[in-house]
Amino acid sequence: MKKLLAFVFLAMFLGTFISAQDEDYRRGFYVDVGAGWGWIKYPEPFNSSVKSVADLPGVTRISIDIDLSLGYAVIPNLYIVGSLGGIADSLSASNTLTMMTMFIGPGVKFYPLPSKKYLQLGLDIGYSGFSISDSRSSDSIKGPTGFAFQLSVVGDFDKTMTGPALLLGGKFYLGILDGEVVPAFSLFAKFVYKAKKRNG
């Protein structure tokens, strides 16, 4: 985990230094937002209890991943971003029980192949927390909190790296919440806007 944090801070430092030397290479503002299907595994015995309830007749389980990233380019193929998102895992029958795993933290969006700009790799590291809410009550139960990271592999359908585009991809989340490991995976679609190149 320390190596991942060191990588992010090094990328931020180098990117800021390089961008300060030549404004022509800056790509500008970045924003993406989207949602998709999610899968999450909770620590035992809670995970088994959730699966048992989901298997009951008349119970519907829906897991949705939501995600938002805002940032700025520091070199042509590297964006420094802040990410906010989570997986809403709902069990519905006569009422709805929702388990929400939230994430917030800094990260990078990296285009590793300049000649094939449709590939985007992402890494986020930050704070994560868990809560449970019931549709019959306005209160929610606060669960464990801790550290998490997210890795994403995305197809960007705008090969110019600027302007609006559609993103399709997958994301792996791994949280360490009060010492318990919580893995999750999602497939998502996003809308992205990348500001055009700035001329210094």
PASEBA-1860 file (N, C-alpha, C; in nm, 3 decimals):
! residues 200
1> MKKLLAFV> 0.082/-0.120/0.000/0.000/0.000/0.000/0.086/0.127/0.000 ~ 0.198/0.122/0.077/0.286/0.238/0.082/0.346/0.267/-0.055 ~ 0.374/0.161/-0.132/0.430/0.180/-0.266/0.330/0.248/-0.358 ~ 0.201/0.212/-0.344/0.097/0.275/-0.425/0.086/0.423/-0.393 ~ 0.088/0.457/-0.263/0.082/0.597/-0.223/0.202/0.674/-0.276 ~ 0.321/0.613/-0.266/0.442/0.678/-0.316/0.433/0.704/-0.465 ~ 0.375/0.608/-0.541/0.360/0.624/-0.686/0.272/0.744/-0.718 ~ 0.159/0.756/-0.648/0.065/0.866/-0.675/0.131/1.001/-0.646
9> FLAMFLGT> 0.198/1.012/-0.531/0.260/1.140/-0.497/0.375/1.174/-0.591 ~ 0.451/1.072/-0.635/0.559/1.096/-0.730/0.503/1.144/-0.864 ~ 0.395/1.080/-0.910/0.332/1.121/-1.035/0.281/1.264/-1.027 ~ 0.221/1.300/-0.912/0.172/1.436/-0.894/0.287/1.537/-0.897 ~ 0.397/1.505/-0.829/0.512/1.596/-0.825/0.574/1.615/-0.961 ~ 0.603/1.503/-1.029/0.665/1.510/-1.161/0.574/1.580/-1.261 ~ 0.445/1.546/-1.256/0.350/1.608/-1.349/0.341/1.758/-1.330 ~ 0.339/1.803/-1.204/0.333/1.946/-1.176/0.459/2.017/-1.224
17> FISAQDED> 0.574/1.953/-1.202/0.702/2.011/-1.246/0.707/2.025/-1.397 ~ 0.668/1.919/-1.467/0.673/1.921/-1.613/0.577/2.024/-1.671 ~ 0.456/2.029/-1.614/0.356/2.121/-1.668/0.399/2.266/-1.647 ~ 0.474/2.291/-1.539/0.520/2.427/-1.513/0.624/2.472/-1.614 ~ 0.692/2.379/-1.678/0.797/2.412/-1.772/0.743/2.449/-1.911 ~ 0.629/2.392/-1.949/0.580/2.416/-2.085/0.428/2.406/-2.087 ~ 0.362/2.521/-2.090/0.216/2.523/-2.086/0.153/2.457/-2.209 ~ 0.227/2.445/-2.321/0.172/2.387/-2.442/0.126/2.244/-2.423
25> YRRGFYVD> 0.180/2.176/-2.324/0.148/2.035/-2.307/0.033/2.009/-2.211 ~ -0.027/2.114/-2.158/-0.135/2.094/-2.062/-0.266/2.068/-2.134 ~ -0.341/1.971/-2.082/-0.468/1.934/-2.144/-0.588/1.996/-2.076 ~ -0.573/2.043/-1.954/-0.683/2.114/-1.889/-0.776/2.027/-1.806 ~ -0.896/2.082/-1.786/-0.995/2.025/-1.696/-1.044/1.888/-1.741 ~ -1.075/1.803/-1.643/-1.126/1.667/-1.669/-1.243/1.640/-1.576 ~ -1.350/1.582/-1.628/-1.461/1.537/-1.545/-1.522/1.412/-1.607 ~ -1.549/1.312/-1.525/-1.626/1.197/-1.571/-1.727/1.157/-1.465
33> VGAGWGWI> -1.840/1.105/-1.510/-1.946/1.062/-1.419/-2.020/0.946/-1.483 ~ -2.056/0.848/-1.400/-2.126/0.733/-1.456/-2.169/0.634/-1.351 ~ -2.221/0.522/-1.399/-2.273/0.419/-1.310/-2.268/0.284/-1.381 ~ -2.286/0.179/-1.304/-2.284/0.046/-1.363/-2.323/-0.061/-1.265 ~ -2.301/-0.185/-1.305/-2.331/-0.300/-1.222/-2.215/-0.329/-1.128 ~ -2.248/-0.359/-1.002/-2.143/-0.385/-0.905/-2.159/-0.518/-0.834 ~ -2.049/-0.570/-0.786/-2.045/-0.691/-0.704/-1.953/-0.664/-0.586 ~ -1.994/-0.705/-0.466/-1.914/-0.680/-0.347/-1.925/-0.799/-0.253
41> KYPEPFNS> -1.815/-0.827/-0.184/-1.812/-0.935/-0.085/-1.780/-0.875/0.051 ~ -1.873/-0.890/0.146/-1.855/-0.837/0.280/-1.782/-0.939/0.367 ~ -1.727/-0.894/0.480/-1.666/-0.989/0.573/-1.770/-1.086/0.629 ~ -1.727/-1.206/0.661/-1.815/-1.303/0.725/-1.830/-1.271/0.874 ~ -1.945/-1.302/0.935/-2.059/-1.376/0.878/-2.162/-1.288/0.807 ~ -2.133/-1.155/0.798/-2.230/-1.064/0.739/-2.259/-1.098/0.594 ~ -2.155/-1.137/0.519/-2.175/-1.168/0.377/-2.272/-1.284/0.358 ~ -2.258/-1.388/0.439/-2.348/-1.504/0.429/-2.491/-1.466/0.466
49> SVKSVADL> -2.505/-1.377/0.564/-2.639/-1.332/0.603/-2.708/-1.256/0.491 ~ -2.632/-1.169/0.423/-2.688/-1.094/0.310/-2.730/-1.189/0.199 ~ -2.646/-1.287/0.167/-2.679/-1.382/0.061/-2.802/-1.465/0.098 ~ -2.815/-1.501/0.225/-2.932/-1.579/0.269/-3.060/-1.500/0.251 ~ -3.057/-1.373/0.287/-3.176/-1.288/0.270/-3.206/-1.269/0.122 ~ -3.102/-1.247/0.040/-3.121/-1.226/-0.104/-3.183/-1.347/-0.171 ~ -3.159/-1.468/-0.116/-3.211/-1.591/-0.176/-3.355/-1.621/-0.137 ~ -3.411/-1.542/-0.044/-3.550/-1.566/-0.002/-3.647/-1.529/-0.114
57> PGVTRISI> -3.760/-1.600/-0.125/-3.860/-1.569/-0.227/-3.911/-1.425/-0.212 ~ -3.922/-1.355/-0.323/-3.975/-1.219/-0.323/-3.873/-1.111/-0.294 ~ -3.751/-1.149/-0.268/-3.646/-1.051/-0.238/-3.565/-1.022/-0.364 ~ -3.546/-0.895/-0.395/-3.467/-0.853/-0.510/-3.340/-0.785/-0.462 ~ -3.227/-0.825/-0.520/-3.100/-0.762/-0.485/-3.044/-0.690/-0.607 ~ -3.012/-0.563/-0.588/-2.953/-0.481/-0.695/-2.830/-0.412/-0.640 ~ -2.718/-0.427/-0.709/-2.593/-0.361/-0.669/-2.550/-0.266/-0.779 ~ -2.542/-0.138/-0.746/-2.511/-0.033/-0.844/-2.385/0.041/-0.802
65> DIDLSLGY> -2.291/0.054/-0.894/-2.170/0.132/-0.872/-2.191/0.272/-0.928 ~ -2.158/0.373/-0.849/-2.166/0.512/-0.895/-2.028/0.576/-0.878 ~ -1.994/0.669/-0.968/-1.857/0.722/-0.965/-1.850/0.860/-1.029 ~ -1.770/0.948/-0.968/-1.745/1.082/-1.019/-1.598/1.115/-1.000 ~ -1.534/1.169/-1.103/-1.395/1.213/-1.093/-1.381/1.353/-1.153 ~ -1.307/1.439/-1.083/-1.279/1.574/-1.128/-1.128/1.596/-1.118 ~ -1.070/1.662/-1.218/-0.927/1.684/-1.209/-0.871/1.772/-1.317 ~ -0.739/1.761/-1.334/-0.668/1.847/-1.429/-0.547/1.772/-1.483
73> AVIPNLYI> -0.514/1.798/-1.609/-0.400/1.732/-1.671/-0.270/1.802/-1.631 ~ -0.169/1.721/-1.596/-0.039/1.777/-1.562/0.066/1.749/-1.671 ~ 0.043/1.646/-1.749/0.119/1.618/-1.871/0.017/1.564/-1.972 ~ 0.051/1.553/-2.100/-0.050/1.519/-2.200/-0.134/1.395/-2.171 ~ -0.073/1.293/-2.112/-0.148/1.169/-2.093/-0.170/1.133/-1.947 ~ -0.159/1.232/-1.856/-0.178/1.204/-1.713/-0.263/1.312/-1.649 ~ -0.376/1.269/-1.590/-0.464/1.359/-1.517/-0.457/1.327/-1.368 ~ -0.445/1.430/-1.286/-0.458/1.416/-1.142/-0.603/1.447/-1.108
81> VGSLGGIA> -0.669/1.357/-1.035/-0.812/1.372/-1.009/-0.844/1.349/-0.862 ~ -0.962/1.391/-0.826/-1.024/1.352/-0.700/-1.146/1.270/-0.735 ~ -1.163/1.157/-0.668/-1.272/1.065/-0.701/-1.367/1.046/-0.584 ~ -1.495/1.035/-0.616/-1.600/1.010/-0.519/-1.694/0.906/-0.576 ~ -1.726/0.805/-0.498/-1.817/0.702/-0.550/-1.849/0.597/-0.446 ~ -1.902/0.487/-0.494/-1.936/0.379/-0.403/-2.028/0.278/-0.468 ~ -2.056/0.173/-0.392/-2.149/0.069/-0.437/-2.270/0.068/-0.345 ~ -2.387/0.089/-0.404/-2.513/0.080/-0.331/-2.571/-0.059/-0.355
89> DSLSASNT> -2.576/-0.139/-0.251/-2.621/-0.279/-0.257/-2.754/-0.289/-0.184 ~ -2.864/-0.308/-0.259/-2.998/-0.300/-0.200/-3.071/-0.433/-0.204 ~ -3.136/-0.466/-0.093/-3.225/-0.581/-0.081/-3.366/-0.528/-0.065 ~ -3.455/-0.562/-0.158/-3.590/-0.505/-0.157/-3.696/-0.614/-0.150 ~ -3.792/-0.594/-0.061/-3.914/-0.677/-0.052/-4.025/-0.581/-0.014 ~ -4.079/-0.592/0.109/-4.177/-0.494/0.155/-4.110/-0.363/0.193 ~ -3.983/-0.369/0.224/-3.901/-0.251/0.249/-3.766/-0.271/0.181 ~ -3.684/-0.169/0.181/-3.554/-0.177/0.114/-3.442/-0.154/0.216
97> LTMMTMFI> -3.351/-0.248/0.221/-3.232/-0.239/0.304/-3.114/-0.212/0.212 ~ -3.043/-0.102/0.235/-2.933/-0.062/0.147/-2.801/-0.059/0.222 ~ -2.704/-0.135/0.171/-2.567/-0.131/0.223/-2.487/-0.043/0.129 ~ -2.429/0.063/0.183/-2.357/0.160/0.100/-2.209/0.161/0.137 ~ -2.124/0.131/0.039/-1.980/0.136/0.058/-1.925/0.255/-0.019 ~ -1.884/0.358/0.052/-1.841/0.483/-0.011/-1.689/0.492/-0.020 ~ -1.643/0.570/-0.119/-1.500/0.595/-0.137/-1.478/0.740/-0.175 ~ -1.372/0.801/-0.119/-1.331/0.935/-0.160/-1.180/0.944/-0.149
105> GPGVKFYP> -1.116/1.004/-0.250/-0.971/1.015/-0.244/-0.910/1.064/-0.374 ~ -0.780/1.093/-0.372/-0.708/1.138/-0.491/-0.671/1.021/-0.580 ~ -0.642/1.053/-0.706/-0.602/0.946/-0.798/-0.545/1.001/-0.927 ~ -0.521/0.911/-1.019/-0.469/0.948/-1.151/-0.548/0.876/-1.259 ~ -0.560/0.941/-1.375/-0.612/0.881/-1.497/-0.499/0.888/-1.600 ~ -0.456/0.775/-1.647/-0.334/0.768/-1.729/-0.365/0.703/-1.863 ~ -0.317/0.767/-1.970/-0.328/0.713/-2.106/-0.189/0.663/-2.145 ~ -0.160/0.532/-2.133/-0.023/0.482/-2.148/0.027/0.472/-2.292
113> LPSKKYLQ> -0.063/0.472/-2.388/-0.023/0.451/-2.527/-0.062/0.574/-2.610 ~ 0.029/0.669/-2.628/-0.006/0.793/-2.700/-0.062/0.769/-2.839 ~ -0.018/0.664/-2.908/-0.068/0.638/-3.042/-0.203/0.565/-3.042 ~ -0.244/0.515/-2.924/-0.373/0.445/-2.910/-0.442/0.504/-2.787 ~ -0.500/0.621/-2.806/-0.549/0.700/-2.694/-0.679/0.648/-2.634 ~ -0.731/0.537/-2.683/-0.857/0.487/-2.629/-0.839/0.411/-2.498 ~ -0.717/0.378/-2.460/-0.695/0.303/-2.336/-0.664/0.398/-2.221 ~ -0.743/0.385/-2.113/-0.720/0.465/-1.993/-0.703/0.373/-1.873
121> LGLDIGYS> -0.602/0.397/-1.792/-0.581/0.325/-1.667/-0.602/0.422/-1.552 ~ -0.666/0.374/-1.446/-0.692/0.461/-1.332/-0.648/0.400/-1.201 ~ -0.605/0.483/-1.108/-0.569/0.441/-0.973/-0.616/0.548/-0.876 ~ -0.695/0.508/-0.776/-0.740/0.598/-0.670/-0.704/0.536/-0.535 ~ -0.664/0.620/-0.442/-0.630/0.576/-0.307/-0.693/0.673/-0.209 ~ -0.765/0.621/-0.109/-0.826/0.714/-0.016/-0.904/0.650/0.096 ~ -1.001/0.725/0.146/-1.084/0.687/0.260/-1.208/0.612/0.212 ~ -1.248/0.511/0.289/-1.370/0.437/0.255/-1.448/0.407/0.382
129> GFSISDSR> -1.578/0.399/0.369/-1.664/0.370/0.482/-1.787/0.292/0.441 ~ -1.856/0.237/0.540/-1.970/0.150/0.516/-2.086/0.192/0.604 ~ -2.207/0.189/0.548/-2.326/0.220/0.627/-2.444/0.136/0.579 ~ -2.543/0.121/0.666/-2.665/0.045/0.635/-2.786/0.133/0.665 ~ -2.878/0.140/0.571/-3.001/0.217/0.592/-3.123/0.133/0.556 ~ -3.235/0.164/0.623/-3.362/0.094/0.603/-3.464/0.197/0.556 ~ -3.541/0.165/0.452/-3.638/0.260/0.398/-3.746/0.297/0.499 ~ -3.763/0.216/0.604/-3.864/0.245/0.705/-3.815/0.344/0.810
137> SSDSIKGP> -3.688/0.380/0.803/-3.631/0.470/0.903/-3.542/0.574/0.835 ~ -3.538/0.693/0.893/-3.453/0.799/0.840/-3.310/0.787/0.890 ~ -3.288/0.700/0.987/-3.155/0.681/1.043/-3.077/0.576/0.966 ~ -2.946/0.582/0.974/-2.861/0.480/0.914/-2.759/0.433/1.017 ~ -2.714/0.311/1.000/-2.615/0.253/1.089/-2.477/0.271/1.027 ~ -2.388/0.335/1.100/-2.252/0.356/1.051/-2.170/0.231/1.080 ~ -2.103/0.181/0.977/-2.023/0.062/0.990/-1.875/0.095/0.995 ~ -1.791/-0.001/0.961/-1.645/0.019/0.966/-1.596/0.119/0.862
145> TGFAFQLS> -1.484/0.181/0.891/-1.420/0.274/0.800/-1.272/0.237/0.786 ~ -1.206/0.293/0.686/-1.065/0.264/0.669/-1.010/0.312/0.537 ~ -0.913/0.239/0.488/-0.836/0.273/0.369/-0.882/0.185/0.252 ~ -0.876/0.239/0.130/-0.911/0.159/0.013/-0.838/0.211/-0.110 ~ -0.827/0.126/-0.210/-0.778/0.171/-0.339/-0.864/0.112/-0.450 ~ -0.863/0.178/-0.564/-0.939/0.136/-0.680/-0.848/0.133/-0.803 ~ -0.861/0.029/-0.882/-0.790/0.018/-1.009/-0.894/0.006/-1.120 ~ -0.877/0.079/-1.229/-0.972/0.072/-1.339/-0.901/0.059/-1.473
153> VVGDFDKT> -0.966/-0.013/-1.564/-0.921/-0.025/-1.703/-1.039/0.016/-1.789 ~ -1.018/0.116/-1.874/-1.130/0.182/-1.942/-1.100/0.200/-2.090 ~ -1.203/0.184/-2.170/-1.197/0.219/-2.311/-1.256/0.356/-2.332 ~ -1.179/0.447/-2.389/-1.222/0.585/-2.415/-1.252/0.596/-2.565 ~ -1.377/0.629/-2.599/-1.419/0.628/-2.738/-1.395/0.761/-2.809 ~ -1.314/0.848/-2.749/-1.270/0.970/-2.817/-1.118/0.963/-2.829 ~ -1.069/0.928/-2.947/-0.925/0.903/-2.964/-0.840/1.029/-2.963 ~ -0.904/1.146/-2.963/-0.826/1.270/-2.962/-0.784/1.312/-2.821
161> MTGPALLL> -0.839/1.249/-2.718/-0.813/1.283/-2.578/-0.870/1.418/-2.537 ~ -0.954/1.479/-2.618/-1.019/1.604/-2.581/-1.166/1.596/-2.615 ~ -1.244/1.685/-2.552/-1.386/1.691/-2.580/-1.466/1.584/-2.508 ~ -1.596/1.573/-2.539/-1.683/1.474/-2.474/-1.663/1.335/-2.534 ~ -1.688/1.234/-2.452/-1.673/1.096/-2.500/-1.744/1.001/-2.406 ~ -1.755/0.877/-2.451/-1.811/0.768/-2.371/-1.697/0.681/-2.320 ~ -1.703/0.644/-2.193/-1.609/0.551/-2.134/-1.681/0.422/-2.098 ~ -1.622/0.308/-2.131/-1.672/0.177/-2.090/-1.557/0.102/-2.025
169> GGKFYLGI> -1.580/0.044/-1.908/-1.469/-0.025/-1.844/-1.507/-0.102/-1.720 ~ -1.403/-0.145/-1.649/-1.420/-0.220/-1.526/-1.333/-0.162/-1.417 ~ -1.376/-0.182/-1.292/-1.304/-0.127/-1.178/-1.296/-0.231/-1.066 ~ -1.179/-0.241/-1.005/-1.159/-0.329/-0.889/-1.135/-0.242/-0.766 ~ -1.213/-0.266/-0.662/-1.202/-0.193/-0.536/-1.156/-0.290/-0.428 ~ -1.063/-0.245/-0.343/-1.022/-0.325/-0.228/-1.013/-0.234/-0.107 ~ -1.102/-0.260/-0.009/-1.103/-0.181/0.112/-1.050/-0.260/0.231 ~ -0.981/-0.191/0.320/-0.940/-0.247/0.448/-1.015/-0.167/0.553
177> LDGEVVPA> -1.130/-0.219/0.593/-1.221/-0.147/0.681/-1.216/-0.209/0.820 ~ -1.161/-0.136/0.915/-1.141/-0.186/1.052/-1.072/-0.322/1.053 ~ -0.973/-0.337/0.966/-0.895/-0.461/0.961/-0.956/-0.571/0.877 ~ -1.077/-0.552/0.825/-1.144/-0.652/0.743/-1.126/-0.617/0.595 ~ -1.100/-0.719/0.512/-1.081/-0.699/0.368/-1.216/-0.704/0.298 ~ -1.245/-0.602/0.217/-1.371/-0.593/0.143/-1.338/-0.572/-0.005 ~ -1.348/-0.677/-0.088/-1.325/-0.660/-0.232/-1.456/-0.630/-0.306 ~ -1.444/-0.559/-0.416/-1.560/-0.530/-0.499/-1.514/-0.515/-0.644
185> FSLFAKFV> -1.609/-0.536/-0.736/-1.581/-0.523/-0.878/-1.701/-0.462/-0.946 ~ -1.678/-0.383/-1.049/-1.790/-0.324/-1.123/-1.758/-0.312/-1.271 ~ -1.863/-0.314/-1.352/-1.858/-0.282/-1.494/-1.944/-0.159/-1.513 ~ -1.893/-0.057/-1.583/-1.963/0.070/-1.584/-1.955/0.139/-1.720 ~ -2.042/0.238/-1.734/-2.038/0.331/-1.848/-2.033/0.471/-1.789 ~ -1.952/0.558/-1.851/-1.937/0.694/-1.802/-1.941/0.793/-1.918 ~ -1.980/0.915/-1.885/-1.963/1.029/-1.975/-1.840/1.105/-1.927 ~ -1.751/1.141/-2.018/-1.632/1.215/-1.982/-1.618/1.340/-2.068
193> YKAKKRNG> -1.565/1.446/-2.009/-1.528/1.565/-2.085/-1.385/1.602/-2.048 ~ -1.300/1.618/-2.152/-1.161/1.656/-2.133/-1.137/1.787/-2.207 ~ -1.094/1.890/-2.135/-1.074/2.021/-2.197/-0.966/2.014/-2.303 ~ -0.979/2.098/-2.403/-0.884/2.099/-2.513/-0.749/2.154/-2.468 ~ -0.650/2.127/-2.548/-0.512/2.168/-2.521/-0.502/2.320/-2.504 ~ -0.429/2.359/-2.400/-0.403/2.502/-2.377/-0.274/2.543/-2.444 ~ -0.276/2.657/-2.508/-0.154/2.712/-2.568/-0.096/2.818/-2.476 ~ 0.030/2.799/-2.439/0.093/2.892/-2.345/0.128/3.025/-2.409
END
